[in-house]
Amino acid sequence: MSHLQEKLLGQARENSTNAVAVYTLAANTTVIIKAIILCNQTGGAVTFRVFADADGTTYDQSTAIQYDVALAANTTLVLDFFTALSTTGGSIGYRSSVANAVTITLFGAEVTST
């Protein structure tokens, strides 16, 4: 039997300019990402990157789905997505060009097998 749970999947506000995981897929789960929301709460423009690694946490050009996208000061960007991960350990990550500048939030659904 499978169970579908719509939810806030992950949220992060990294205090460095390193790429970090926002969501990592658990065993016996498939995730469907419906929206990625990025909020620049600073007074200056920044850039961001979003990564989707189907089976790990490699966050570079090979897994980028958004790369060095400009985000104006005090702006929120909603990316309407339909992407799924089904391999345990697959992840969504992000980075910002300025530490503590961008909060990322993922909304979607988890389908778990019991």
N, C-alpha and C positions, 0 to 999 in steps of 0.2 A: 504494500500500500504506500502511496505517496502523499505528501502533505505540502501544500503551497502556502507560504507565509510572506505576504507583502510587508516591507519594513524599510527602515533606514538601515542600510547595510554597513556603512562606515563613515567616519568623519575624522579629519585630521587638520591640524594647523602646525606645520613643521617649524621648529625653531632654528633651522639651518637651511642651507640651499641644497642639501642632499636629497636624493629621491628616497621616498619611504613608501611602505605598503599602507594602503588604506583599507583593503579587504583581501583576505586570503580564504580560499575555498576549503571547507572542511570535508571530511570523508562522507560518502553517501549523499552528496549534495550537488545540485546544479543551481547556479545562480543566473538570474536574468537582470542585467542592469538596464533600467529604464531612463534614468536621469543622472547626470553628473553636474553638480552645481559648484561653481567656483566663485568665491567672494573675496575681492581685494578690499580690505578694510583700512588701507593706508592712504595717505595723501599723495602718493606718487604712483606712476604707472609701473607695472611689473610684467614679466612674462612667466608662462607656466608650461609644463609638460605633463601629459597623462599617458600612462603605459598600461598595456594589457598583456600579461605574460600567461599564456594558456597553461603552463605547467611549472611555473617557478616565479622567481623574483629578479629577473634580469630587466633592469630599467635603463635602456639605451635606445639608440635609433632602431634597432631590430624589433622592438616591441612598442614603439611609440604609436599612439593614436591621435595625439595632439602634440605639437612640438614647437616650442618657443612662440606661443600665441600671446599677443599683447592683451593685457587686461588693464584698462584705465583705472585711475584712482577712484576709490569709493564706488566700485562697479561690481555687479553680480552678473555672471554669465551662466545660462542654463543650456546644457548640451543635452538634447533629446536623443537618446540612444536606444538601440535594441541590440545588445550583445550578450552572449552567454558564455559562461565558463563551466566545464563539466569535469575537468581533471583535478583531483585532489592536489592542493598546493598551488593551483593557479591563482594569480593575484592581479589586482588593480593597484597601481602606484602613481605617485605624482611628485613633482618638485616645483618650486617657485624660485625666481631669480633673486628674491629678497626674503630673508628669514622672517618668520612671523607675519607675513604679508597676506597670504592666501589661505582661506579655509576651504577645504573640499568636502563635499557631502555626496554620498552615493545613495540613491533610492532604487528599489527594485523588489525582486522576490527570490526567495530561496525555495527550491523544491527538494524535499528530503525523502529518502526511502527508509521505511521502517521494517 
